[in-house]
Amino acid sequence: MVEPASLALTLDRALPRIPSFGVTAWTLVAVRVALAGVGIALARRLATRDAGAWQGVSIWAGVAIGATLLARAWPELPTNLAPSEARFVALLAIVRDATLALVAASFARADAAAETDDAAARDST
C-alpha cells in the first residue's frame, strides 16, 4: 500500500515538471510504476495463498531497496523534504524493506518445509 500511494504523491508534485523530465526521471518513474504493479500482483498472490508468494515478496523487497537507492543517487523527482530529511526517510525505507525481505524469506522457508512434510506424509509407498 505504501509504494502506490508514495508514487501517486510524487507524480502529483511532479505534474508541472513532467514535460521537462529527462531520461533519468522517466527511468525512476518507470521503475517505481513497475515496482508498484508487481507489489499489487504479489498482494493478490498472498491473498490467495499461492505457493512461492513469500519468496516473491522477499525479492520484491530487495528490488524496492534498489529503487530507493536509485532515487537517492539521482534525486530527479520532486519532493517536499529537505535533503537531510530525504536521507533519513530513505534510510527508514531501506530498513523497512530489509525487514520485510527477511520476514518474507523466513515465511518462504517455512512454506517450503511444510510442503515437503505434506509431500512425505502423502507418500503411500
C-alpha positions as CSV (number, residue, x, y, z in Angstrom):
1,M,0.0,0.0,0.0
2,V,2.9,2.4,0.7
3,E,4.5,2.2,-2.8
4,P,1.4,3.1,-4.9
5,A,0.5,5.9,-2.5
6,S,4.0,7.3,-2.5
7,L,4.2,7.1,-6.3
8,A,0.9,8.9,-6.6
9,L,2.0,11.7,-4.3
10,T,5.4,12.0,-6.1
11,L,3.8,12.2,-9.5
12,D,1.2,14.7,-8.2
13,R,4.1,17.0,-7.1
14,A,5.9,16.4,-10.4
15,L,2.9,17.2,-12.6
16,P,4.0,20.7,-13.6
17,R,7.5,19.4,-14.4
18,I,6.6,16.3,-16.3
19,P,7.2,17.8,-19.8
20,S,10.8,18.7,-18.8
21,F,11.7,15.2,-17.5
22,G,14.8,13.7,-18.8
23,V,15.8,10.0,-19.3
24,T,16.8,9.7,-15.6
25,A,13.5,10.9,-14.3
26,W,11.5,8.8,-16.6
27,T,13.6,5.8,-15.7
28,L,12.9,6.4,-12.0
29,V,9.1,6.7,-12.7
30,A,9.2,3.5,-14.8
31,V,11.0,1.6,-12.0
32,R,8.5,2.9,-9.4
33,V,5.5,2.1,-11.6
34,A,6.8,-1.4,-12.2
35,L,7.5,-1.9,-8.5
36,A,4.0,-0.8,-7.6
37,G,2.4,-3.1,-10.2
38,V,4.5,-6.1,-9.1
39,G,3.7,-5.3,-5.4
40,I,-0.1,-5.3,-6.2
41,A,0.3,-8.6,-8.1
42,L,2.2,-10.1,-5.1
43,A,-0.5,-9.0,-2.7
44,R,-3.1,-10.8,-4.7
45,R,-1.0,-14.0,-4.7
46,L,-0.6,-13.6,-0.9
47,A,-4.3,-13.2,-0.5
48,T,-5.0,-16.5,-2.4
49,R,-2.1,-18.2,-0.5
50,D,-0.3,-19.1,-3.7
51,A,2.9,-21.2,-3.5
52,G,6.0,-19.0,-3.8
53,A,4.3,-15.8,-2.9
54,W,6.5,-15.1,0.1
55,Q,9.6,-15.7,-2.0
56,G,8.3,-13.2,-4.5
57,V,7.8,-10.7,-1.6
58,S,11.3,-11.2,-0.5
59,I,12.6,-10.5,-4.0
60,W,10.3,-7.5,-4.3
61,A,11.6,-6.0,-1.1
62,G,15.2,-6.3,-2.4
63,V,14.2,-4.6,-5.6
64,A,12.5,-1.9,-3.6
65,I,15.8,-1.3,-1.7
66,G,17.5,-0.9,-5.1
67,A,14.8,1.6,-6.3
68,T,15.2,3.6,-3.1
69,L,19.0,3.7,-3.6
70,L,18.4,4.8,-7.3
71,A,16.1,7.6,-6.2
72,R,18.7,8.8,-3.7
73,A,21.5,8.6,-6.3
74,W,19.5,10.5,-8.9
75,P,17.2,12.9,-6.9
76,E,15.3,13.9,-10.1
77,L,11.8,13.5,-8.8
78,P,10.4,16.4,-6.7
79,T,9.9,16.0,-3.0
80,N,8.8,18.3,-0.2
81,L,11.6,17.0,2.1
82,A,14.9,18.8,2.8
83,P,17.9,16.8,1.7
84,S,18.7,15.7,5.3
85,E,15.1,14.6,5.8
86,A,15.1,12.8,2.5
87,R,18.2,10.8,3.5
88,F,16.5,9.8,6.8
89,V,13.3,8.8,5.1
90,A,15.3,6.7,2.5
91,L,17.2,5.0,5.4
92,L,13.8,4.2,7.1
93,A,12.5,2.8,3.8
94,I,15.6,0.6,3.4
95,V,15.3,-0.7,7.0
96,R,11.6,-1.4,6.4
97,D,12.2,-3.2,3.1
98,A,15.2,-5.2,4.6
99,T,13.0,-6.3,7.5
100,L,10.2,-7.2,5.0
101,A,12.7,-9.2,3.0
102,L,14.0,-11.1,6.0
103,V,10.5,-11.9,7.3
104,A,9.2,-12.9,3.9
105,A,12.3,-15.2,3.4
106,S,11.6,-16.9,6.7
107,F,7.9,-17.4,5.7
108,A,9.0,-18.8,2.3
109,R,11.3,-21.3,4.1
110,A,8.5,-22.3,6.4
111,D,6.1,-22.8,3.5
112,A,8.7,-24.9,1.7
113,A,9.3,-27.0,4.8
114,A,5.5,-27.5,5.2
115,E,5.2,-28.6,1.5
116,T,8.0,-31.1,2.0
117,D,6.3,-32.5,5.1
118,D,3.0,-32.7,3.3
119,A,4.5,-34.5,0.3
120,A,6.3,-37.0,2.6
121,A,3.0,-37.6,4.5
122,R,1.1,-38.3,1.3
123,D,3.7,-40.8,0.0
124,S,1.9,-44.2,0.3
125,T,4.8,-46.5,-0.8
